[in-house]
Amino acid sequence: MRAAIVEAVGKVSVTTVPDPTPGPRDVVVKVASCGLCGTDLHILQGEFAPTLPIVPGHEFAGEVVGLGTDVTELSVGDKVAVDPSLHCHECRYCRSGRGNLCDNWAAIGVTVPGGAAEYAVAPVANCVRLPEHIDVRDAALIEPLSCAVRGYDVLNGNLGAQVLIYGSGTMGLMMLELAKRTGAASVDVLDINAQRLATATTLGCTGAAARAEELDRPGGWDVVIDATGNAGAIQDGLGRVAKGGTFLQFGVSDYATTAVIEPYKIYNQEITITGSMAVLHSYERAAALFASGVLDASVFISDRLPLEQYPQAIERFQAGIGRKIVVEP
């Protein structure tokens, strides 16, 4: 089969690899679409993936075409979206229900071959059957949506909150859509990319600007979400949290990224600084939300490229062109 391969740091290609073989509790998925995200760039930069080469792609969906000998929950022909998380279920974090913090954390498309290929193997337990009305080519959006759902789990909801989101890429826009549905009184979005910011306006944000100073919120925001991973945005956002408010680090930064905090201000104003790591008990809920129409795939997916153009897709994503880019084998 054909697959994208991150061969070494900075080097990606599309080549022929052996067809996957399922274990007893695995299924083989014929991939319909595979999304690109910041994690894929980190892998290309030599971060996250413990070893290279690797077939990337942790956001994918498709049709079941093969079953392991002990699989009874799914049938050939079922449409599925795949949770890429692979937890050990043995460490203290797994045993306490915090599998996303697993000491032996692994993931499809990061530590084992992923969905940037014609076919991918996944444990049956990681597959969510999709209803018939879902276009499986759009369902690669479910994985990032599940990360956004996890983010709002961390925030614990705050009816009537004034929310500020840094970044209007795919994740920032998803956080916008969920903020609108979790009782936010206002949702402002910041981005220096005018085209992406225009999409946030189309989706109904309260205010859109390149800089926070352009928005009328002198007391700050109750909830500030960084969806960029950019050091400058993070530093600015930490200073925009209102008294008693929360800063959520949602965007994925490079390992070396740092920011300065003001301990006295955090103490005196009871500011919470927290993070959200990937998926935790949120994939099925994200699939249900997606099936209900919470996202307009035509707005979120800006580019659909054939698998053979995976290197070009990575280049477009790296350049900040478009929104969600998917490859379709």
C-alpha positions in Angstrom: 0.0 0.0 0.0 1.0 3.6 -0.3 1.8 5.7 2.8 3.4 8.9 3.9 6.6 8.4 5.8 8.5 10.8 8.0 11.9 9.3 7.3 14.1 11.6 9.3 13.9 15.1 10.9 12.7 17.4 8.1 12.2 14.7 5.5 8.8 13.3 4.5 7.9 11.3 1.4 5.2 8.9 0.0 6.3 5.4 -0.7 5.1 1.8 -0.8 5.0 -0.1 2.5 3.7 -3.6 3.5 -0.1 -4.0 4.0 -1.0 -3.9 7.6 -1.9 -7.1 9.5 -4.5 -6.9 12.3 -4.0 -8.5 15.7 -6.8 -10.6 17.3 -8.6 -7.4 18.6 -7.7 -5.1 15.8 -9.5 -3.9 12.7 -8.1 -2.7 9.3 -9.5 0.6 8.2 -9.5 1.8 4.6 -8.7 5.4 5.2 -11.1 7.9 3.7 -9.4 11.1 5.1 -6.5 12.0 7.3 -6.1 15.4 8.8 -2.9 17.3 9.4 -2.2 19.1 12.7 0.5 20.7 14.7 1.6 17.4 16.1 2.6 16.3 12.6 4.8 19.3 12.3 6.4 18.5 15.7 7.1 15.0 14.5 8.7 16.3 11.4 10.8 18.6 13.6 12.0 15.6 15.6 9.7 16.0 18.6 7.0 13.7 20.0 7.6 10.6 17.9 10.1 8.5 19.9 11.6 6.9 16.8 11.7 7.6 13.1 10.7 6.6 10.4 7.0 6.6 11.2 3.8 6.7 9.2 2.1 9.9 10.6 -1.6 10.6 10.9 -3.6 10.5 14.1 -6.7 12.2 12.8 -8.4 9.8 10.5 -11.6 7.9 9.6 -12.6 5.3 7.1 -14.3 2.0 6.4 -13.6 -1.3 8.1 -12.2 -3.8 5.6 -10.6 -6.3 7.8 -11.2 -7.9 11.2 -9.0 -9.6 13.8 -10.0 -13.1 14.8 -11.6 -11.9 18.1 -13.5 -8.9 16.8 -17.3 -9.1 17.1 -18.2 -5.4 17.8 -17.7 -4.2 14.2 -18.4 -5.6 10.7 -16.7 -5.2 7.4 -18.2 -2.1 5.7 -18.8 -0.1 8.9 -17.8 3.5 8.8 -15.6 4.4 11.8 -13.6 7.3 13.3 -10.5 6.3 15.2 -9.3 7.5 18.6 -5.5 7.4 18.3 -4.8 7.2 22.0 -3.0 4.0 23.2 -2.9 3.8 27.0 -1.1 1.1 29.0 -4.0 0.8 31.5 -1.4 -0.2 34.1 0.4 2.9 35.4 -0.9 5.0 38.2 -2.4 7.6 35.9 -4.3 5.0 33.8 -5.5 3.4 37.0 -6.8 6.7 38.3 -8.7 7.4 35.1 -6.1 9.9 33.6 -5.0 7.8 30.6 -4.0 10.9 28.7 -1.2 11.3 31.2 -0.1 7.7 30.8 3.5 7.0 31.8 3.7 4.8 28.7 1.7 7.0 26.5 1.5 6.0 22.9 -0.6 6.9 19.9 -1.5 5.8 16.4 0.4 8.0 14.0 2.9 9.0 16.6 4.4 5.9 18.1 2.9 3.3 15.7 1.9 3.7 12.0 -1.0 6.0 11.5 -3.6 7.1 9.0 -1.6 8.9 6.4 -1.9 5.8 4.3 -4.3 3.7 2.3 -4.9 1.4 5.2 -4.4 1.6 9.0 -4.7 -0.8 11.9 -6.5 0.2 15.1 -7.7 -1.6 18.2 -11.4 -2.2 17.9 -11.8 -0.4 21.3 -10.6 2.8 19.6 -13.1 2.7 16.8 -16.4 4.6 17.0 -19.0 3.5 14.5 -20.5 6.4 12.6 -24.1 6.9 11.6 -25.0 6.6 8.0 -25.6 10.3 7.4 -22.0 11.1 8.2 -19.7 11.7 5.2 -16.7 9.7 6.4 -14.4 12.0 4.4 -15.4 14.8 6.9 -15.0 12.6 10.0 -11.2 13.2 10.4 -12.5 16.3 12.2 -13.7 14.2 15.1 -10.3 13.7 16.7 -9.4 17.4 17.0 -13.0 18.0 18.2 -12.4 15.4 20.9 -9.4 17.4 22.1 -11.5 20.6 22.2 -14.1 18.8 24.2 -11.4 17.7 26.7 -10.3 21.4 26.9 -13.8 22.4 28.0 -13.9 19.5 30.5 -10.8 21.1 32.1 -12.5 24.5 32.2 -15.5 22.9 34.0 -17.9 25.3 32.3 -18.6 28.9 33.4 -22.0 30.3 32.4 -21.9 33.9 31.3 -18.1 33.9 30.9 -16.2 36.4 28.8 -13.9 34.2 26.6 -10.8 35.2 24.6 -9.2 32.8 22.2 -5.8 33.2 20.7 -5.7 31.7 17.2 -8.3 31.0 14.6 -6.9 27.9 13.0 -8.9 24.7 13.2 -8.5 24.3 17.0 -9.2 27.9 17.8 -12.4 27.8 15.7 -13.5 24.6 17.4 -13.0 26.2 20.8 -15.1 29.1 19.5 -17.9 26.8 18.4 -17.9 25.0 21.8 -17.7 28.2 23.8 -20.9 29.4 22.0 -22.6 26.1 23.2 -21.3 26.1 26.8 -22.9 29.3 27.9 -20.2 32.0 27.1 -21.6 35.5 27.2 -19.0 36.6 24.6 -16.2 35.0 22.6 -13.5 37.2 21.2 -10.8 35.8 18.8 -7.3 37.1 18.0 -5.2 36.2 15.0 -2.7 37.9 12.8 -3.9 35.8 9.9 -6.7 38.0 8.4 -8.1 35.2 6.3 -8.5 32.8 9.3 -9.8 35.6 11.4 -12.5 36.3 8.8 -13.6 32.7 9.3 -14.0 33.3 13.1 -16.2 36.2 12.2 -18.3 34.1 9.8 -18.8 31.6 12.6 -20.1 34.3 14.9 -17.4 35.4 17.3 -18.2 38.5 19.3 -15.1 40.4 18.4 -12.2 39.7 16.1 -8.8 41.5 16.0 -5.1 41.1 15.5 -4.3 42.4 19.0 -6.2 42.4 22.3 -5.8 46.1 22.6 -8.2 46.5 19.7 -11.0 44.9 21.8 -12.9 46.8 24.6 -12.2 44.6 27.6 -10.2 46.7 30.1 -10.8 44.3 33.0 -9.6 41.3 31.1 -11.5 38.0 30.2 -12.8 35.4 32.5 -11.4 32.6 30.3 -8.4 33.0 28.1 -7.5 30.1 25.8 -4.3 29.8 23.8 -4.8 27.7 20.7 -1.5 28.7 19.0 1.4 27.4 21.1 3.1 30.6 20.2 5.3 32.1 22.9 4.2 35.7 22.2 0.6 34.8 22.2 0.9 32.8 25.4 2.8 35.6 27.2 0.2 38.2 26.1 -2.7 35.9 27.1 -1.4 35.4 30.6 -1.7 39.1 31.1 -5.3 39.2 29.9 -7.0 37.0 32.5 -9.5 38.8 34.7 -9.5 38.4 38.5 -10.7 35.0 39.4 -10.3 33.9 35.8 -8.6 30.9 34.1 -5.9 30.6 31.4 -6.0 27.4 29.4 -2.9 26.3 27.6 -4.5 24.4 24.7 -2.1 25.0 21.8 0.9 22.7 21.5 4.2 24.6 21.9 7.7 23.5 21.0 9.6 21.9 23.9 11.8 25.0 24.3 8.9 27.5 24.6 8.8 29.4 27.9 6.6 32.1 29.4 6.9 34.3 32.5 4.3 34.3 35.2 3.7 36.7 38.1 3.3 34.6 41.2 1.9 37.4 43.4 -0.8 38.3 40.8 -1.8 34.6 40.5 -2.1 34.5 44.3 -3.7 37.8 44.8 -6.2 37.6 42.0 -6.9 33.9 42.3 -6.0 33.2 38.7 -5.9 29.6 37.5 -3.4 28.4 34.9 -4.1 25.0 33.5 -3.5 22.8 30.5 -5.4 20.3 28.4 -3.6 17.2 27.0 -5.2 15.5 24.0 -8.1 13.2 24.4 -9.6 11.9 27.7 -13.1 10.2 27.8 -14.1 12.7 25.1 -13.9 10.9 21.7 -17.4 9.3 21.8 -18.9 12.6 22.9 -17.1 14.4 20.1 -18.4 11.9 17.6 -21.9 12.5 18.9 -21.5 16.2 18.7 -20.2 15.9 15.1 -23.1 13.7 14.1 -25.4 16.4 15.5 -23.9 19.0 13.2 -21.9 21.0 15.7 -19.3 21.7 13.0 -19.8 22.7 9.4 -17.1 20.6 7.6 -17.2 22.8 4.6 -16.1 25.7 6.7 -13.4 23.8 8.6 -11.8 21.7 5.8 -10.2 24.2 3.4 -8.0 21.8 1.4 -8.4 18.2 0.3 -5.3 16.7 -1.3 -4.5 13.2 -2.5 -2.2 11.1 -0.3 0.6 11.4 -3.0 0.7 15.1 -2.2 1.3 14.7 1.5 4.7 16.5 1.4 2.9 19.5 -0.3 0.1 19.3 2.2 2.6 19.6 5.1 4.2 22.6 3.3 0.9 24.3 3.0 0.1 23.7 6.7 3.5 24.8 7.8 3.0 28.1 5.8 -0.3 28.8 7.6 -2.4 28.4 4.4 -6.0 27.5 4.8 -7.6 25.8 7.9 -7.9 22.1 8.2 -6.0 20.3 5.5 -6.8 16.6 4.9 -5.2 14.0 2.6 -7.4 11.4 0.9 -5.9 8.2 -0.3 
